[in-house]
């Protein structure tokens, strides 16, 4: 017996000995419905990714687990009525199922993996509905939380509200929780917030201002990536880390105070911003990593800390208005692609004894940049 059968726009899945094959049946074009055999307890990892026109799912009666990525990119689904008895939803299980408007989570679900309901830029999600007797999760006005409301898992990104106040109980903003929420202008965070996970506010294209409470331990990767209208961002005075591309492509942000306590500026962490004119890198930072400050096209002044030791490739690439820079005494390495495209650079003061000449400069700048040696 075959593992599956296709008939009249319906695929009947009997087992997963041979999962549906993309190269058969023209990529399964025209399949609108899937019916699973009732004896399935697990839908295996990435096993059902190919039914792009799917609109209806008949779940197995004994289903316990939907593994990672099973139904990702299902652009035709509009509702997710998950069955009672389901206990585990894997990471990215319904990722980019962008036309889903409502998700119904039964009383039995105990685990929801990272990014399970990350519906992407075109997401139409309006509300999550959790059975009131579910012991692990709840919804508050359609927003998905853990039962104790300590973790905000997912805000419905298509909701047409300009402001949202996160409850005082919340200590964690989960991975991608507000990502692609194009209608939000302001989000008010509680003082007790401690953890923000990756992409927490990425692609919030209308977000204008945000205050991150002092107790937040670090700024994760992609935290504010492509928040194009963000005009005011207050970060905690101290943080343990500043993740890659965390404050990146924020075209309206005029300034940013980088927290103390970090030891490196990660990949493009403060990059691609068009209005920031000055940056002060705090004491304690030892590395400017690859592309750390890349393409800050309005940047005119950078203050580097005495603790800095290494400046990696493309760190200042495309900072076309940067004219002068002082390299501190502890710097022992500058990559020869650090200053690519810095056509406005005129003068570098070298306080370090580890750099003997201008060979770190790209050839087109070596005859144009004055090197001043200050090694007292």
C-alpha positions in Angstrom: 0.0 0.0 0.0 1.3 3.5 -0.9 2.1 5.9 1.9 -0.4 8.4 0.5 -3.1 8.7 -2.1 -4.3 11.8 -4.0 -7.9 12.0 -5.2 -10.1 14.9 -6.2 -7.8 17.6 -4.6 -7.4 15.6 -1.4 -4.3 13.9 -0.2 -4.8 10.9 2.2 -1.7 10.3 4.3 -1.5 6.7 5.6 2.0 6.6 7.0 5.4 8.4 6.6 7.5 5.6 5.3 7.7 7.6 2.1 6.8 11.3 2.8 5.2 13.3 0.0 7.8 13.9 -2.7 8.0 17.4 -4.2 9.0 16.1 -7.6 5.8 14.0 -7.9 2.4 15.3 -8.9 3.8 18.7 -10.1 4.7 19.7 -6.6 1.2 18.8 -5.4 -0.5 21.7 -7.2 -4.2 21.8 -6.6 -4.2 19.9 -3.3 -6.7 21.7 -1.0 -7.2 19.2 1.8 -5.1 16.7 3.7 -6.6 13.8 5.7 -4.4 11.9 8.1 -4.9 8.3 9.2 -6.3 8.3 12.8 -3.5 6.2 14.2 -0.8 9.0 13.8 0.5 10.3 17.1 3.4 12.3 15.5 3.6 14.3 12.3 7.3 14.1 11.6 9.7 17.0 11.1 9.3 18.9 7.8 7.2 16.1 6.4 4.3 18.2 5.1 6.0 21.3 3.7 4.9 21.0 0.1 1.2 21.5 0.0 1.2 25.2 -0.7 -2.5 25.4 -1.7 -3.7 23.6 1.4 -6.9 25.1 3.0 -8.1 22.3 5.3 -6.5 19.8 7.6 -8.3 16.8 9.0 -6.2 15.9 12.0 -5.5 12.4 13.4 -7.6 11.5 16.4 -4.5 10.4 18.3 -2.3 13.3 17.4 0.2 14.2 20.2 3.1 16.0 18.4 3.6 18.3 15.4 7.3 18.4 14.9 9.5 21.2 13.6 8.6 22.9 10.3 5.8 20.6 9.4 3.4 23.1 7.8 5.7 26.0 7.1 5.0 28.3 4.1 1.3 27.2 3.8 0.1 30.4 2.3 -3.5 29.2 1.7 -4.5 28.3 5.3 -6.7 30.9 6.9 -7.5 29.2 10.3 -5.7 26.8 12.6 -8.1 24.8 14.7 -5.7 22.5 16.5 -7.1 19.3 17.8 -7.8 18.3 21.4 -5.1 15.8 22.5 -2.3 17.7 20.8 0.5 18.3 23.3 3.6 19.6 21.5 3.9 22.1 18.6 7.5 22.1 17.3 9.7 25.0 16.3 8.6 26.8 13.2 5.7 24.4 12.8 3.4 26.9 11.0 6.1 29.5 10.1 5.1 31.8 7.2 1.6 30.5 7.0 0.9 34.1 6.3 -2.8 34.1 5.7 -3.8 32.5 9.0 -6.1 34.9 10.8 -7.0 32.9 13.9 -5.3 30.2 15.8 -7.2 28.0 18.2 -5.1 26.2 20.8 -6.8 23.4 22.8 -6.6 22.6 26.5 -4.1 19.7 25.9 -1.1 21.7 24.4 1.8 21.8 26.8 4.7 23.0 24.6 4.9 25.6 21.8 8.3 25.7 20.1 10.2 28.8 19.1 8.7 30.5 16.0 5.8 28.1 15.7 3.5 31.0 14.8 6.0 33.3 13.2 3.9 34.2 10.1 6.3 36.7 8.5 6.0 40.0 6.8 2.7 39.3 5.1 1.1 37.9 8.2 -2.7 38.3 8.7 -3.0 37.0 12.2 -5.7 38.8 14.2 -6.0 36.7 17.4 -4.9 33.6 19.3 -7.6 31.7 21.2 -6.5 29.4 24.0 -8.9 27.0 25.8 -9.4 28.6 29.2 -8.5 25.3 31.0 -5.1 25.0 29.3 -2.6 24.8 32.2 0.4 26.1 30.1 -0.8 28.9 27.9 -3.5 31.6 27.8 -4.6 34.5 25.6 -5.2 38.0 26.8 -7.4 39.8 24.3 -6.0 37.6 21.6 -2.3 37.9 22.5 -0.6 34.6 23.3 1.1 34.2 26.7 2.3 31.5 29.0 -0.4 30.7 31.6 1.3 32.8 34.4 1.6 35.7 31.9 5.4 35.9 32.5 6.2 35.3 28.8 4.6 37.2 25.9 4.9 34.6 23.1 3.2 36.3 20.1 1.3 39.5 19.4 -1.2 39.2 16.5 0.7 41.3 14.0 -2.2 42.3 11.8 -4.2 43.9 14.6 -4.9 47.5 13.7 -3.9 49.1 17.0 -1.4 51.9 17.3 -0.4 51.2 21.0 -0.1 48.2 23.2 0.8 48.0 26.9 2.5 44.9 28.0 1.2 43.6 31.4 3.3 44.1 34.5 3.6 40.3 35.0 5.7 39.9 31.8 9.5 39.2 32.3 10.2 37.9 28.8 9.4 39.0 25.3 9.8 35.8 23.2 11.5 35.3 19.9 9.8 37.4 17.2 6.9 38.3 19.6 6.1 41.7 17.9 7.9 41.1 14.6 6.1 42.5 11.5 3.5 44.3 13.6 3.1 47.1 11.0 0.3 49.0 12.8 2.0 49.6 16.2 3.4 53.1 16.8 4.2 52.6 20.5 4.7 49.6 22.9 4.9 50.2 26.6 7.1 47.7 28.4 6.9 46.8 32.2 9.8 47.7 34.5 10.1 44.0 35.5 11.0 42.9 32.0 14.3 41.0 32.1 14.7 39.1 28.8 14.2 40.1 25.2 14.7 37.3 22.6 15.8 37.6 19.0 13.8 39.7 16.5 11.5 40.9 19.3 10.5 44.1 17.4 12.0 43.5 14.0 10.2 44.9 11.0 7.8 47.0 13.2 7.8 49.6 10.4 5.5 52.1 12.1 7.1 51.9 15.6 8.2 55.4 16.6 9.5 55.1 20.2 10.4 52.5 22.7 11.9 52.5 26.2 13.7 49.3 27.2 13.6 48.9 31.0 16.9 48.9 33.0 16.5 45.3 34.1 16.7 43.8 30.6 19.9 41.8 30.5 20.9 42.3 26.9 19.9 43.5 23.4 19.4 40.4 21.2 20.1 40.0 17.5 17.6 41.7 15.1 15.9 43.3 18.1 14.9 46.5 16.2 16.0 45.4 12.7 14.3 47.6 10.0 12.2 49.7 12.4 12.2 52.4 9.8 10.3 55.0 11.7 11.8 54.5 15.1 12.7 58.0 16.3 13.5 57.4 20.0 15.1 54.3 21.5 16.2 54.3 25.1 18.3 51.3 26.0 19.3 50.2 29.5 22.4 51.8 30.8 24.1 48.5 31.2 23.7 45.3 29.2 25.6 42.0 28.8 25.4 41.9 25.0 24.5 43.8 21.9 23.5 41.2 19.2 24.2 41.2 15.5 22.0 43.6 13.4 20.2 44.6 16.6 20.0 48.3 15.8 20.2 48.1 12.1 18.4 49.9 9.2 16.6 52.2 11.6 16.4 55.1 9.1 14.7 57.6 11.4 16.8 57.1 14.6 18.9 60.2 15.2 21.0 58.9 18.1 21.6 55.8 20.2 23.4 55.4 23.6 25.2 52.1 23.5 24.9 50.3 26.9 27.9 49.9 29.1 28.9 46.3 30.1 29.3 44.9 26.6 32.7 43.7 25.4 32.1 43.7 21.6 30.0 45.4 19.0 28.7 42.5 17.0 28.1 42.1 13.2 26.2 45.2 11.9 24.9 45.7 15.5 24.7 49.5 14.8 24.7 49.5 11.0 22.7 50.8 8.1 21.3 53.8 9.9 20.9 57.0 7.9 20.6 59.7 10.6 23.0 58.8 13.5 25.8 61.4 13.5 27.7 60.5 16.6 28.5 57.3 18.4 30.3 56.8 21.7 31.6 53.2 22.1 31.6 52.6 25.9 34.7 51.5 27.9 35.0 47.8 28.2 34.4 47.1 24.5 37.4 45.1 23.1 36.3 44.4 19.6 34.5 46.0 16.7 33.4 42.9 14.8 32.9 42.5 11.1 30.7 45.3 9.8 30.0 46.5 13.3 29.1 50.1 12.2 28.7 49.5 8.5 26.8 52.0 6.3 26.0 54.6 8.9 25.9 57.2 6.1 25.4 60.3 8.4 28.0 59.3 10.9 30.5 62.1 11.5 32.1 61.3 14.8 33.0 58.1 16.7 34.6 57.9 20.1 36.5 54.6 20.6 37.2 53.3 24.1 40.7 52.8 25.6 39.9 49.1 26.1 39.5 48.5 22.3 41.9 45.9 20.9 40.7 44.8 17.5 38.9 46.4 14.6 37.7 43.8 12.1 36.8 43.9 8.4 34.2 46.3 7.1 33.7 47.8 10.6 33.4 51.3 9.2 32.6 50.5 5.6 30.4 53.0 3.9 30.6 55.7 6.7 31.0 58.3 4.0 30.9 61.3 6.3 33.4 60.1 8.8 36.4 62.5 8.6 38.5 61.9 11.6 39.2 59.0 14.0 41.4 58.4 16.9 42.7 54.8 17.3 43.3 54.1 21.1 46.5 52.8 22.6 45.5 49.2 23.1 44.4 48.5 19.5 46.7 45.7 18.0 44.8 44.9 14.9 43.0 46.8 12.1 41.8 44.8 9.1 42.8 46.1 5.7 39.1 46.2 4.7 37.9 48.2 7.8 37.6 51.5 6.0 36.3 50.5 2.6 34.1 53.2 1.1 35.0 55.8 3.7 35.6 58.4 1.0 35.3 61.4 3.4 38.1 60.2 5.8 40.9 62.8 6.1 42.8 62.1 9.3 43.5 59.2 11.7 45.3 59.7 15.0 47.2 56.6 16.0 47.8 56.4 19.8 48.6 52.7 19.6 52.2 51.5 19.2 51.1 48.2 17.6 50.2 49.8 14.3 53.3 51.2 12.6 51.9 52.6 9.3 48.9 53.0 7.1 48.8 49.6 5.4 45.4 48.9 7.0 44.0 51.6 4.8 42.5 50.6 1.3 44.8 51.7 -1.5 42.5 54.5 -2.6 42.8 56.2 0.8 46.5 55.8 1.5 47.5 59.0 -0.2 44.5 61.0 1.0 44.4 60.2 4.8 46.8 62.0 7.1 48.2 59.7 9.8 49.2 61.4 13.1 51.2 59.4 15.6 50.5 60.3 19.2 52.3 57.7 21.3 53.1 59.5 24.5 
